[in-house]
Amino acid sequence: MKSLNHVHRVVERRNTIPILSNVLLKADGQNLDMKATDLDLEITEATPASVEQAGATTVPAHLLYDIVRKLPDGSEVLLATSTDGGSMTVQSGRSKFSLQCLPESDFPDLTAGTFTHSFKLKATDLKMLIDRTQFAISTEETRYYLNGIFFHTIESKGDLKLRAVATDGHRLARADVDAPAGSEGMPGIIIPRKTVGELQKLVDNPEAVVTVEVSDAKIRMTIGSIVLTSKLIDGTFPDYQRVIPTGNDKEMRVDCTTFAQAVDRVSTISSERGRAVKLA
């Protein structure tokens, strides 16, 4: 159920290409591999299964998820395809469903190609970089190069840092962690908004380690049995350092929670248009 939840989110509710509405199920050995894609983002996850006969097919992702989601907790699900491969039976207890299948050969493969850089990152570090910058991602489609988070390595105060930056032209968020071994010299990459959203949900285990592989056009992240592959935004992120003021002679240190609560209270009467709060 958890694995199906991870992969089905990639599938758009409305698709002009029927196969993109489906999830690929591949049974082999002791595992059931599930894969879903929207041609820009692909998620694969393996889950343990008792396989009587190896095979592969594709079925409607959201329909299968809704069926499994509504079964009692801990239910065992039996999946069986018809002899002609045109349908698949989903059976659990007294519940039985028949879903139409499309052939595995029609399912697109987001060919990863070769990656120039590979490194490992703590899930907590990746989550922190995303959490601190995601809110500033632009939703304006005309400035497509701002529709994601810009990841790159940069030297700061004598140390090499892995930095995440996002901006919508009005606000800018920046966060750093120590650059992991292997990230040196990696190209600056812009990870799309949808990929960032899926990543944020996948790094929920603080003990996990994420293997990151990067090329100029794609990124692949492996978290346990989950493999996420995504195209990158093909564009140049603006020189954000030029807009950050330097030589600031006034510095204020405040408790984050207290400050957030104070801003929240006064913003109650701020205008809907500007939502401005004055600090004095």
C-alpha positions in Angstrom: 0.0 0.0 0.0 2.8 2.4 1.0 4.8 1.6 -2.2 1.7 2.1 -4.4 1.1 5.4 -2.7 4.6 6.5 -3.5 4.4 5.7 -7.2 0.8 6.5 -8.1 1.2 10.2 -7.1 3.3 10.8 -10.2 0.4 9.9 -12.5 -1.7 12.8 -13.6 -5.5 12.5 -13.2 -6.0 13.5 -16.8 -3.9 12.1 -19.6 -4.1 12.3 -23.4 -1.8 9.3 -23.6 -3.6 6.3 -22.0 -0.5 4.4 -21.0 0.6 7.3 -18.8 -2.5 6.7 -16.6 -1.2 3.3 -15.8 1.3 1.9 -13.3 3.7 -0.8 -14.5 3.7 -3.9 -12.3 6.6 -6.4 -12.7 6.7 -9.6 -10.7 9.9 -11.5 -10.5 11.7 -13.5 -7.9 10.6 -12.3 -4.4 9.6 -8.8 -5.4 6.9 -6.8 -7.1 8.3 -3.8 -8.9 6.0 -0.8 -9.4 6.8 2.1 -11.8 4.9 5.2 -12.8 5.9 8.2 -15.0 4.6 11.4 -16.5 7.6 11.5 -19.0 9.3 14.1 -16.9 9.4 12.3 -13.6 9.6 8.5 -12.9 9.4 6.6 -9.6 10.1 3.0 -9.1 9.7 1.0 -5.9 10.2 -2.7 -5.1 8.0 -4.4 -2.5 8.3 -8.0 -1.2 5.8 -10.4 -2.8 5.1 -14.1 -3.2 5.4 -14.6 -6.9 3.9 -17.8 -8.4 4.6 -16.8 -12.0 6.9 -14.0 -13.2 5.3 -11.4 -15.6 4.6 -7.8 -16.2 1.6 -5.6 -17.1 0.2 -2.2 -16.6 -3.1 -1.2 -15.0 -4.8 2.2 -14.1 -2.8 3.6 -11.3 -5.4 5.7 -9.4 -8.1 3.0 -9.7 -5.7 0.3 -8.3 -4.7 2.6 -5.5 -8.3 3.4 -4.6 -9.2 -0.3 -4.5 -6.2 -1.2 -2.3 -6.7 1.8 -0.1 -10.3 0.8 0.8 -9.3 -2.8 1.8 -9.1 -3.6 5.5 -5.6 -3.0 7.1 -3.3 -6.0 6.7 -5.3 -7.6 3.9 -3.5 -9.9 1.5 -4.0 -9.0 -2.1 -3.9 -11.5 -5.0 -3.1 -10.1 -8.5 -3.6 -12.4 -11.5 -3.6 -11.6 -15.2 -5.9 -13.3 -17.7 -4.4 -15.7 -20.3 -4.6 -13.1 -23.1 -3.1 -10.4 -20.9 -6.1 -8.1 -21.5 -7.2 -7.8 -17.9 -6.0 -8.3 -14.3 -8.0 -9.6 -11.3 -7.5 -7.9 -8.0 -8.8 -10.2 -5.2 -8.8 -9.8 -1.4 -11.1 -11.8 0.8 -14.6 -11.6 -0.7 -13.7 -8.5 -2.8 -12.8 -9.1 -6.5 -12.1 -6.5 -9.2 -11.2 -6.8 -12.8 -9.1 -4.1 -14.4 -8.2 -3.5 -18.0 -4.5 -3.9 -18.9 -2.3 -2.3 -21.4 0.9 -4.2 -22.6 4.2 -3.6 -20.8 5.9 -2.9 -24.1 3.9 0.3 -24.5 5.1 1.7 -21.1 7.7 4.5 -21.6 11.1 4.3 -20.0 12.7 7.5 -18.8 16.2 6.4 -19.9 18.6 7.7 -17.4 21.8 7.8 -19.5 25.1 8.4 -17.8 25.6 10.5 -14.7 28.7 12.6 -14.2 28.5 13.0 -10.4 27.4 10.7 -7.6 27.3 11.3 -3.8 25.4 10.4 -0.7 23.3 12.8 1.4 21.5 12.4 4.7 17.7 12.4 4.3 17.5 15.0 7.1 19.9 17.3 5.2 18.0 17.0 2.0 14.7 17.6 3.8 16.1 20.7 5.5 17.3 22.1 2.1 13.8 21.6 0.6 11.8 22.8 3.6 13.7 26.0 3.9 13.5 26.9 0.2 10.4 25.3 -1.3 8.0 28.1 -0.4 9.9 30.6 -2.6 9.6 28.5 -5.8 7.8 30.6 -8.6 4.5 29.3 -10.0 4.8 31.7 -13.0 5.2 29.4 -16.1 6.7 32.2 -18.3 9.7 32.3 -16.0 10.2 28.6 -16.2 13.8 28.7 -14.9 12.4 29.8 -11.5 9.9 26.9 -11.3 12.2 24.8 -9.1 15.1 24.8 -6.6 18.6 25.5 -7.8 21.2 23.1 -6.3 24.9 23.8 -6.7 28.2 23.7 -4.8 29.9 26.9 -3.7 32.7 27.9 -1.4 31.6 29.8 1.7 34.0 30.9 4.4 36.6 28.5 3.3 34.3 25.4 3.2 32.6 23.8 0.3 28.8 23.9 0.7 25.9 22.3 -1.2 23.5 25.1 -1.6 19.8 25.2 -2.4 18.2 28.5 -3.7 14.7 29.4 -4.8 13.1 32.7 -5.7 9.9 34.0 -7.3 11.3 37.4 -8.1 9.9 38.9 -4.9 11.5 36.7 -2.2 14.5 34.5 -2.1 15.3 31.6 0.1 18.8 30.0 0.5 20.0 27.1 2.6 23.4 25.3 2.9 24.8 22.0 4.1 28.4 20.8 4.0 29.1 19.5 0.5 29.2 15.6 0.6 32.2 13.8 -1.0 31.7 13.4 -4.7 29.7 16.6 -5.2 32.7 18.7 -6.0 32.4 20.3 -9.4 28.8 19.1 -10.0 26.9 21.3 -12.5 24.3 23.7 -11.1 20.9 22.0 -11.6 17.3 23.2 -11.3 15.0 20.5 -9.8 11.4 21.0 -11.0 8.6 21.9 -8.5 6.8 18.6 -8.9 9.9 16.6 -8.3 10.7 18.6 -5.2 7.2 17.9 -3.9 7.6 14.2 -4.3 11.1 14.2 -2.8 9.8 16.0 0.3 7.3 13.1 0.8 9.9 10.4 0.3 12.5 11.6 2.7 10.3 11.1 5.8 12.7 8.6 7.4 15.3 10.6 9.3 17.7 7.6 9.4 17.7 7.2 5.6 20.6 8.0 3.3 19.9 9.3 -0.2 22.2 8.4 -3.1 22.2 11.3 -5.6 23.4 11.0 -9.2 23.5 14.0 -11.4 24.0 14.9 -15.1 23.4 18.1 -17.0 19.8 16.9 -18.0 18.7 14.5 -15.3 18.9 13.6 -11.6 18.4 10.2 -10.0 17.9 9.7 -6.3 17.8 6.3 -4.5 16.2 6.0 -1.1 16.1 2.4 0.1 14.0 0.5 -2.5 12.7 3.7 -4.1 14.4 5.2 -7.2 13.3 8.6 -8.4 14.5 9.8 -11.8 13.6 13.3 -13.1 14.4 15.6 -15.9 15.9 18.9 -14.9 14.7 22.3 -15.9 16.7 23.4 -19.0 17.5 27.0 -18.2 19.9 29.3 -16.5 19.2 30.3 -12.9 19.7 34.1 -12.4 22.8 35.3 -10.4 21.0 35.5 -7.1 24.0 36.7 -5.2 23.8 40.1 -6.8 20.4 40.8 -5.3 21.4 39.9 -1.7 22.5 43.1 0.1 26.1 43.1 1.5 27.6 45.2 4.2 24.5 45.2 6.4 25.3 47.2 9.5 22.1 46.2 11.4 21.6 42.7 12.6 18.8 41.3 14.7 18.6 37.9 16.3 15.2 36.7 17.4 13.6 33.5 18.6 11.9 31.9 15.5 8.7 30.8 17.2 8.1 34.0 19.0 8.8 36.1 15.9 6.5 34.0 13.7 3.7 34.3 16.3 4.1 38.1 16.4 4.0 38.4 12.6 1.0 36.1 12.5 -0.9 38.3 15.0 -0.3 41.6 13.3 -0.9 40.2 9.8 -4.5 39.6 10.8 -5.3 43.2 9.9 -3.0 43.5 6.9 -4.5 44.3 3.6 -5.4 41.3 1.3 -3.5 42.9 -1.6 -0.1 43.5 -0.1 -0.1 41.4 3.1 2.7 43.8 4.2 4.0 43.9 7.8 6.3 46.7 8.9 9.2 46.0 11.2 10.5 49.0 13.3 
